[in-house]
Amino acid sequence: MTPFVYTALPVRVVFGHGTIAQVADEVQRLGCRRALVLSTPEQRATAERLHAQMGASAVGIFAEAMMHTPVDVSERAVAVARDLRADCTVAVGGGSTTGLGKAIALRTDLPQVVVPTTYAGSEATPVLGETVDGRKTTQRTLKVLPEVIVYDVDLTLSLPPALSATSGMNAIAHAIEALYAQDANPVTSILAEQGVIALARALPRIVKEPSHREARAEALYGAWTCGTCLGAVGMALHHKLCHVLGGSFNLPHAQTHTVVLPHAVAYNAPAAPGAMARAAAALATTNAAQALYDLAQRLGAPLSLRELGMKQADLDIAAELACASPYWNPRPFTRDDIRGLLQAAFDGARPN
Ligand code: NAD
């Protein structure tokens, strides 16, 4: 057996339907009594419902979470938390809202309860990306790891089918890169397979019938296992490319992951035969890259960077940026390799 190192992260997970009713108990379990509830402006009504349900354990709502965690928003949230003498945060929403809770924790050490409503997986990671003046930097520190995750399947029923599809593909991307990670280990590899199986089965059903409770439960379970992989092992070329495309060209997060994944997998496949065999088996096929492309197509998700508003003229700069700092990848690459991969993703052709 290949030698390995595995570090488990300390987190408590509550999973089920209607579990939002348990959030107040979870806050008390942390020894806290004054929670600040966080959300995006779009999910304010959900935050208000949660706040009401929490009774005296919630002391306010900050509903200004935004994509890419801008530092000025986080600083405003910290000031609100201080004014209200909040002793913990409860973030209800997707990766953007979770990011805000993490940014507050970084600055105040307030414990976090996260109630995820997308499949992004940020709730299970000690990673925070923040932006100042449009520049995104990422750090990894246990200070930002949420203490408690409350998965309430019912809150995901309202996630629009298009975002469900791309958010689910974003989760699958964590699992696929975990399978060939430099620090891959038996625990994350099993979680990764479980996540891919669950999401590949659930997403087509969700797109057809967004309120399918069983499919929603299966997808959210998959999101958790994939997020756990993201939190436990290092990612590679695919995540680097998406970081560059999102950070420097403002492309949408989950959609960019959906488009790039089949091409990054096709590129890495020759260097990671074991991981590819496991990924393909989880996708019930023999070619993982093509199966991921076909899954995205079946879900009606975008297939090309062109559709996402990327400009052909920017592909050269993106290739430069992706090669600017060295990082580990199962298959070595040159700038020309990356340029070729980006062109394939731009055109959106099925990988062969
Ligand atoms: P998001 O949080 O930006 O949500 C997108 C939109 O959907 C928002 O308007 C949100 O309010 C709405 N929404 C979310 N759930 C909903 C629901 N159930 N019903 C109706 N509307 C809903 O999108 P995301 O893809 O979850 O998160 C993306 C962000 O998370 C990016 O900034 C990304 O960098 C970050 N992220 C970080 C990590 C990490 O480990 N640090 C991991 C994954 C993603």
Residues whose N, C-alpha, C, O or C-beta is under 5 A from the ligand:
A	BS01	NAD	T40 E42 Q43 M67 H68 G93 G94 G95 S96 T97 T117 T118 A120 G121 S122 T125 V127 L128 G129 L155 T156 S158 L159 H253 A254
